Amino acid sequence: MNPDDEKDFVKLFIYLAAPKFTAKLTEDFGAHGPSFVNDLKSYILQHERKALAELVKANGGLTVVLNGVKVVLQHKVHFYLDARDKM
């Protein structure tokens, strides 16, 4: 803030580069147990942002078979690429 003018200030946004998850992820896949949802999150977090963005662009999301269960994770439904993508 400018000490001479209270209306003169800077607003700073910091975006974390990690994927962000929605409540819909737990709603849709929580029936398989809490560790299942955590494993899905872990899988998504293992991707570099650029690689994840390319997968999402090519497929609209991610299809995963985890513990014999086929899961379709939809971008902007179950997860966002990062906090900026969420805005």
C-alpha positions as CSV (number, residue, x, y, z in Angstrom):
1,M,0.0,0.0,0.0
2,N,1.1,3.5,-0.8
3,P,1.5,5.4,2.5
4,D,0.5,8.6,0.8
5,D,-2.6,7.2,-0.9
6,E,-4.6,4.4,0.8
7,K,-6.4,3.7,-2.5
8,D,-3.1,2.9,-4.3
9,F,-2.3,-0.7,-3.6
10,V,-1.2,-3.9,-5.3
11,K,-3.1,-7.1,-5.1
12,L,-0.9,-10.2,-5.5
13,F,-2.1,-13.6,-6.5
14,I,0.0,-16.7,-5.9
15,Y,-1.0,-19.8,-7.8
16,L,0.2,-23.2,-6.6
17,A,1.2,-25.4,-9.5
18,A,-0.3,-28.6,-8.1
19,P,-3.6,-30.1,-9.3
20,K,-6.7,-29.2,-7.2
21,F,-9.5,-31.6,-6.5
22,T,-13.2,-31.1,-6.2
23,A,-15.7,-32.6,-3.8
24,K,-17.2,-34.4,-6.8
25,L,-14.1,-36.7,-6.8
26,T,-15.0,-38.0,-3.4
27,E,-18.7,-38.1,-4.2
28,D,-18.2,-40.2,-7.3
29,F,-15.5,-42.5,-6.1
30,G,-15.7,-42.5,-2.3
31,A,-17.8,-45.7,-2.4
32,H,-14.6,-47.5,-3.2
33,G,-13.1,-46.3,0.1
34,P,-11.0,-43.4,1.3
35,S,-7.8,-45.0,0.3
36,F,-9.1,-45.4,-3.3
37,V,-9.8,-41.6,-3.5
38,N,-6.3,-40.9,-2.1
39,D,-4.7,-43.2,-4.6
40,L,-6.5,-41.4,-7.4
41,K,-5.2,-38.1,-6.1
42,S,-1.8,-39.5,-5.8
43,Y,-1.9,-40.8,-9.4
44,I,-2.9,-37.3,-10.7
45,L,-0.2,-35.6,-8.6
46,Q,2.5,-37.8,-10.2
47,H,2.1,-36.1,-13.5
48,E,4.0,-33.0,-14.4
49,R,1.6,-30.1,-15.2
50,K,2.5,-30.0,-18.9
51,A,2.0,-33.7,-19.3
52,L,-1.2,-33.6,-17.4
53,A,-2.5,-30.7,-19.5
54,E,-1.6,-32.6,-22.7
55,L,-3.5,-35.7,-21.5
56,V,-6.5,-33.6,-20.6
57,K,-6.4,-31.7,-23.9
58,A,-6.2,-34.9,-25.9
59,N,-8.8,-36.9,-23.9
60,G,-10.9,-34.4,-21.9
61,G,-9.8,-36.1,-18.8
62,L,-8.0,-39.2,-17.6
63,T,-9.2,-42.8,-17.7
64,V,-7.6,-45.0,-15.1
65,V,-8.0,-48.6,-14.0
66,L,-7.2,-48.8,-10.3
67,N,-7.6,-52.0,-8.2
68,G,-9.7,-53.4,-11.1
69,V,-12.1,-50.4,-11.2
70,K,-12.2,-48.3,-14.3
71,V,-12.5,-44.6,-13.5
72,V,-13.0,-41.7,-15.8
73,L,-11.7,-38.5,-14.2
74,Q,-13.1,-35.4,-15.9
75,H,-11.2,-32.1,-16.1
76,K,-13.0,-29.3,-14.2
77,V,-15.4,-31.8,-12.8
78,H,-13.1,-34.0,-10.6
79,F,-9.9,-31.9,-10.8
80,Y,-8.3,-28.8,-12.1
81,L,-4.7,-28.6,-13.4
82,D,-3.8,-26.0,-10.8
83,A,-5.4,-23.1,-8.8
84,R,-5.2,-20.8,-11.8
85,D,-7.1,-23.3,-13.9
86,K,-9.8,-23.3,-11.3
87,M,-10.5,-19.5,-11.7
